[in-house]
Amino acid sequence: MGLYVIKRVVGLVPVLFGVSLVTFALIRLVPGDPALALLGPLAEPKDLAQLREALGLEEPVPLQFWHWLTRAVTGDLGTSLHSQTPVTDLLMSRLQNTLILSGTALVLSTSAGVVAGIISAARPRSLLDRGVMALSLFGQSMPSFWLGLVLIVLFAVQLRWLPAGGMFSLREGPSFLGGLQHLILPAFTLALISTGVVARLTRSAMLEALGNDYVRTARGKGLRERVVLWRHAFRNAALPVVTIIGTQVGFLLGGAVLTETVFAWPGIGLLMYDAIGQRDLPVIQGGTLFVAFAFCVVNLIVDLTYGLLDPRIGTS
């Protein structure tokens, strides 16, 4: 098991290097001048040249990448061009908010998706099964930004049950109840698409597990159907479900960019969205690398969970 963990950790290095290289290259291909975006269109050419030199933009692109990469390895992701704040500090100040949103959405999508998939598999081709799968397909088909706008119009504008955006009320200030009310719409928006994916895969895995001999044996012993479903069938169908849940974490982190923008949720996604509009290259590069690192860590945890659920994997 120890060798298995080492292999997985070492495998993260080329992935993160590739993500940083591709991100750096794509940002350099985007039209626009960071110095011009920072100083404005009325800036003098001399001032623009001095700022480009100070930012290292006059250096060859491979050398720029090397300097940035060597600093990133030590945890230095640069300084924001817009706020003059270290990128690491900006990311860490927004990390908690993104974790609250993504974590809530993950809990909602996992619990609802697993339960829906098991219920559908227990009654295949029934009206309930068809209804759950139709709702899952509908949820997967809706873009998160469109769903977010629809929910804002319905629950915030028309019914006035929930706030339209932000993390707390400016009038009342931060509070647990206020934060919970502000969390409902963005968390539900982010969770709905992922719920459909988890439900469909859980159903497929459960149908395969329910067709095995050990399930028929358990039923032949007179065990309750609930015990057969959860203790016998779902335990053996858990591996593909764990896989899709792990990949959904990356989807939730990526989807948080649009969701946080629609609901003005002050997380990493909104930070990166603002940085793109401001051509704040260090924040874009650092934020992308940070999200990629988080996704790789989640995949590593999924791999280790595989080893716990099936010890044979840890020996491969």
C-alpha positions as CSV (number, residue, x, y, z in Angstrom):
1,M,0.0,0.0,0.0
2,G,2.9,2.4,0.8
3,L,4.4,1.9,-2.7
4,Y,1.0,2.5,-4.2
5,V,0.6,5.8,-2.4
6,I,4.1,6.9,-3.5
7,K,3.4,6.1,-7.1
8,R,0.2,8.2,-7.0
9,V,1.9,11.1,-5.4
10,V,4.8,11.1,-7.9
11,G,2.2,10.9,-10.7
12,L,0.9,14.3,-9.6
13,V,4.1,16.1,-10.6
14,P,3.8,15.8,-14.5
15,V,0.1,16.6,-14.3
16,L,0.6,19.8,-12.4
17,F,3.5,20.7,-14.7
18,G,1.4,20.2,-17.8
19,V,-1.5,22.2,-16.4
20,S,0.9,25.1,-15.5
21,L,2.5,25.0,-18.9
22,V,-0.8,24.9,-20.9
23,T,-2.3,27.7,-18.7
24,F,0.8,29.9,-19.1
25,A,0.8,29.4,-22.9
26,L,-2.9,30.0,-23.4
27,I,-2.8,33.2,-21.3
28,R,0.0,34.5,-23.4
29,L,-2.1,33.9,-26.5
30,V,-5.0,36.0,-25.3
31,P,-5.0,39.4,-26.9
32,G,-4.4,42.4,-24.6
33,D,-1.6,44.0,-22.7
34,P,-1.5,43.6,-18.9
35,A,0.4,46.8,-18.6
36,L,-2.1,48.7,-20.6
37,A,-5.0,47.2,-18.6
38,L,-3.3,48.3,-15.4
39,L,-2.3,51.8,-16.4
40,G,-5.3,52.6,-18.7
41,P,-5.5,53.7,-22.3
42,L,-4.1,57.2,-21.6
43,A,-0.8,55.9,-20.2
44,E,2.4,57.2,-21.7
45,P,4.5,54.7,-23.8
46,K,7.4,55.3,-21.5
47,D,5.4,54.3,-18.5
48,L,4.0,51.2,-20.3
49,A,7.5,50.1,-21.2
50,Q,8.8,50.6,-17.6
51,L,5.9,48.6,-16.2
52,R,6.3,45.8,-18.8
53,E,10.0,45.6,-17.8
54,A,9.1,45.6,-14.1
55,L,6.6,42.8,-14.6
56,G,9.1,40.8,-16.7
57,L,6.9,40.9,-19.8
58,E,9.9,41.9,-22.0
59,E,11.7,38.6,-21.3
60,P,11.3,35.6,-23.6
61,V,8.2,33.6,-22.8
62,P,10.1,30.4,-21.9
63,L,12.2,32.4,-19.4
64,Q,9.0,34.0,-18.0
65,F,7.5,30.6,-17.5
66,W,10.7,29.3,-15.8
67,H,10.8,32.2,-13.4
68,W,7.2,31.7,-12.5
69,L,7.5,28.0,-12.1
70,T,10.5,28.1,-9.8
71,R,8.7,30.6,-7.6
72,A,5.4,28.5,-7.7
73,V,7.3,25.4,-6.4
74,T,8.1,27.3,-3.2
75,G,4.5,28.5,-2.8
76,D,5.1,32.0,-4.3
77,L,2.4,32.5,-7.0
78,G,3.3,36.1,-7.6
79,T,1.6,39.4,-6.8
80,S,-1.7,40.6,-8.1
81,L,-1.3,43.3,-10.7
82,H,-4.6,44.9,-9.6
83,S,-4.5,44.9,-5.8
84,Q,-0.7,44.4,-5.3
85,T,-1.5,41.6,-2.9
86,P,0.2,38.2,-3.0
87,V,-1.8,35.7,-5.0
88,T,-1.5,33.1,-2.3
89,D,-3.1,35.4,0.2
90,L,-5.9,36.2,-2.2
91,L,-6.6,32.5,-2.8
92,M,-6.5,31.6,0.8
93,S,-8.8,34.4,1.8
94,R,-11.4,33.1,-0.7
95,L,-10.8,29.4,-0.2
96,Q,-13.1,29.0,2.8
97,N,-16.0,30.5,0.9
98,T,-15.5,28.2,-2.1
99,L,-15.1,25.2,0.1
100,I,-18.4,26.0,1.9
101,L,-20.2,26.3,-1.5
102,S,-18.6,23.3,-3.2
103,G,-18.8,21.2,0.0
104,T,-22.5,21.8,0.5
105,A,-23.2,21.1,-3.2
106,L,-21.1,17.9,-3.0
107,V,-23.1,16.7,0.1
108,L,-26.4,17.5,-1.6
109,S,-25.5,15.9,-4.9
110,T,-24.0,12.8,-3.4
111,S,-26.8,12.0,-0.9
112,A,-29.6,12.8,-3.4
113,G,-27.9,11.1,-6.3
114,V,-27.0,7.9,-4.4
115,V,-30.5,7.6,-2.9
116,A,-32.2,8.3,-6.2
117,G,-30.0,5.8,-8.1
118,I,-30.6,3.0,-5.5
119,I,-34.4,3.6,-5.6
120,S,-34.4,3.5,-9.4
121,A,-32.3,0.3,-9.5
122,A,-34.6,-1.4,-6.9
123,R,-37.6,-0.8,-9.2
124,P,-36.2,-1.0,-12.8
125,R,-38.4,0.1,-15.7
126,S,-41.1,1.3,-13.3
127,L,-42.8,4.7,-13.4
128,L,-40.6,5.8,-10.5
129,D,-37.4,4.7,-12.3
130,R,-38.4,6.5,-15.5
131,G,-39.3,9.6,-13.5
132,V,-36.0,9.7,-11.6
133,M,-33.9,9.2,-14.7
134,A,-35.9,11.8,-16.6
135,L,-35.2,14.3,-13.8
136,S,-31.5,13.3,-13.8
137,L,-31.2,13.9,-17.6
138,F,-33.0,17.2,-17.2
139,G,-30.6,18.3,-14.5
140,Q,-27.6,17.3,-16.5
141,S,-28.8,19.2,-19.5
142,M,-29.2,22.6,-17.9
143,P,-26.2,25.0,-17.8
144,S,-25.5,26.2,-14.3
145,F,-25.5,29.9,-15.2
146,W,-28.9,29.6,-16.8
147,L,-30.3,27.6,-13.9
148,G,-28.9,30.1,-11.5
149,L,-30.6,33.0,-13.3
150,V,-33.9,31.2,-13.4
151,L,-33.8,30.5,-9.6
152,I,-32.9,34.1,-8.9
153,V,-35.9,35.3,-10.9
154,L,-38.2,32.8,-9.3
155,F,-37.2,32.7,-5.6
156,A,-35.5,36.1,-5.2
157,V,-37.4,38.4,-7.6
158,Q,-40.9,36.9,-7.8
159,L,-41.4,35.0,-4.5
160,R,-38.8,37.0,-2.5
161,W,-38.1,34.0,-0.3
162,L,-34.3,34.0,-0.7
163,P,-31.6,36.6,-1.4
164,A,-30.4,37.0,-5.0
165,G,-26.7,37.0,-4.3
166,G,-23.8,37.7,-2.0
167,M,-22.8,35.8,1.1
168,F,-24.6,37.9,3.7
169,S,-26.8,40.9,4.0
170,L,-25.1,44.2,4.0
171,R,-27.8,45.6,6.3
172,E,-27.7,42.9,8.9
173,G,-24.1,41.9,8.6
174,P,-22.6,38.3,8.8
175,S,-24.8,35.7,10.6
176,F,-25.3,32.0,10.5
177,L,-28.9,32.2,9.4
178,G,-28.2,34.9,6.9
179,G,-25.3,32.9,5.4
180,L,-27.5,29.8,5.2
181,Q,-30.2,31.7,3.3
182,H,-27.6,33.1,0.9
183,L,-26.1,29.6,0.4
184,I,-29.3,27.8,-0.6
185,L,-29.6,29.0,-4.2
186,P,-26.0,28.8,-5.3
187,A,-25.5,25.4,-3.6
188,F,-28.6,24.0,-5.2
189,T,-27.6,25.3,-8.6
190,L,-24.2,23.8,-8.4
191,A,-25.5,20.5,-7.0
192,L,-28.3,19.8,-9.5
193,I,-26.2,18.9,-12.5
194,S,-23.9,16.7,-10.4
195,T,-26.9,14.9,-8.8
196,G,-28.0,13.7,-12.2
197,V,-24.6,12.2,-13.0
198,V,-24.3,10.4,-9.6
199,A,-27.9,9.1,-9.8
200,R,-27.4,7.6,-13.3
201,L,-24.1,5.9,-12.5
202,T,-25.4,4.6,-9.1
203,R,-28.3,3.1,-10.9
204,S,-26.1,1.3,-13.5
205,A,-23.7,0.0,-10.8
206,M,-26.6,-1.2,-8.6
207,L,-28.3,-3.0,-11.5
208,E,-25.1,-4.9,-12.2
209,A,-24.6,-5.7,-8.5
210,L,-28.3,-6.8,-8.1
211,G,-27.8,-9.4,-10.8
212,N,-25.0,-11.3,-9.0
213,D,-25.4,-14.6,-7.2
214,Y,-24.6,-13.3,-3.7
215,V,-27.6,-10.9,-3.9
216,R,-29.9,-13.8,-4.9
217,T,-28.4,-15.8,-2.0
218,A,-29.1,-13.0,0.4
219,R,-32.6,-12.7,-0.7
220,G,-33.0,-16.5,-0.5
221,K,-32.0,-16.3,3.2
222,G,-34.9,-14.1,3.8
223,L,-33.0,-10.8,4.5
224,R,-35.0,-7.6,4.2
225,E,-34.8,-5.8,0.9
226,R,-33.3,-2.8,2.5
227,V,-30.5,-4.9,4.0
228,V,-29.9,-6.5,0.6
229,L,-29.7,-3.2,-1.2
230,W,-27.5,-1.3,1.2
231,R,-25.3,-3.9,2.9
232,H,-24.7,-6.3,0.0
233,A,-25.4,-4.6,-3.4
234,F,-24.4,-1.1,-2.7
235,R,-21.2,-2.1,-0.9
236,N,-20.0,-3.9,-4.1
237,A,-21.3,-1.1,-6.3
238,A,-19.5,1.6,-4.4
239,L,-16.2,1.6,-6.5
240,P,-17.6,3.3,-9.6
241,V,-19.8,5.6,-7.4
242,V,-16.7,6.7,-5.5
243,T,-15.0,7.4,-8.8
244,I,-17.7,9.6,-10.1
245,I,-18.0,11.4,-6.8
246,G,-14.3,12.2,-7.0
247,T,-14.5,13.5,-10.5
248,Q,-17.6,15.6,-9.5
249,V,-15.4,17.5,-7.0
250,G,-13.4,18.8,-9.9
251,F,-16.5,19.6,-11.8
252,L,-17.9,21.5,-8.7
253,L,-14.7,23.5,-8.4
254,G,-14.8,24.4,-12.0
255,G,-18.5,25.1,-12.0
256,A,-18.0,27.4,-9.0
257,V,-16.5,30.0,-11.4
258,L,-19.9,30.5,-13.2
259,T,-22.0,29.9,-10.1
260,E,-20.1,32.3,-7.9
261,T,-20.2,34.9,-10.7
262,V,-24.0,34.6,-11.1
263,F,-24.7,34.8,-7.3
264,A,-21.8,37.2,-6.5
265,W,-20.4,34.6,-4.1
266,P,-17.0,35.8,-2.9
267,G,-15.0,32.7,-3.7
268,I,-12.0,31.7,-5.8
269,G,-14.3,31.4,-8.9
270,L,-15.4,35.0,-8.6
271,L,-11.8,36.1,-8.0
272,M,-10.6,34.4,-11.2
273,Y,-13.5,35.8,-13.2
274,D,-12.6,39.4,-12.1
275,A,-8.9,38.6,-12.8
276,I,-9.7,37.6,-16.4
277,G,-11.5,40.9,-16.9
278,Q,-8.6,42.8,-15.5
279,R,-6.0,40.8,-17.3
280,D,-4.4,40.0,-13.9
281,L,-2.1,37.3,-15.1
282,P,-0.6,36.2,-11.8
283,V,-4.1,35.6,-10.3
284,I,-5.3,33.7,-13.3
285,Q,-2.2,31.5,-13.4
286,G,-2.1,31.0,-9.6
287,G,-5.8,30.3,-9.4
288,T,-5.7,27.7,-12.2
289,L,-2.8,25.9,-10.7
290,F,-4.4,26.0,-7.3
291,V,-7.7,24.4,-8.6
292,A,-5.7,21.8,-10.5
293,F,-3.7,20.9,-7.4
294,A,-7.0,20.6,-5.4
295,F,-8.4,18.3,-8.1
296,C,-5.3,16.2,-8.1
297,V,-5.4,15.8,-4.3
298,V,-9.1,14.7,-4.6
299,N,-8.2,12.1,-7.2
300,L,-5.4,10.9,-4.9
301,I,-7.9,10.5,-2.1
302,V,-10.2,8.6,-4.4
303,D,-7.4,6.3,-5.4
304,L,-6.6,5.7,-1.7
305,T,-10.3,5.0,-1.0
306,Y,-10.2,2.5,-3.8
307,G,-7.4,0.7,-1.9
308,L,-9.5,0.6,1.3
309,L,-12.6,-0.7,-0.5
310,D,-10.7,-3.2,-2.5
311,P,-7.4,-4.2,-1.0
312,R,-6.4,-5.9,-4.3
313,I,-5.9,-2.5,-5.9
314,G,-3.3,-1.4,-3.4
315,T,-1.1,-4.3,-4.5
316,S,-1.2,-3.4,-8.2
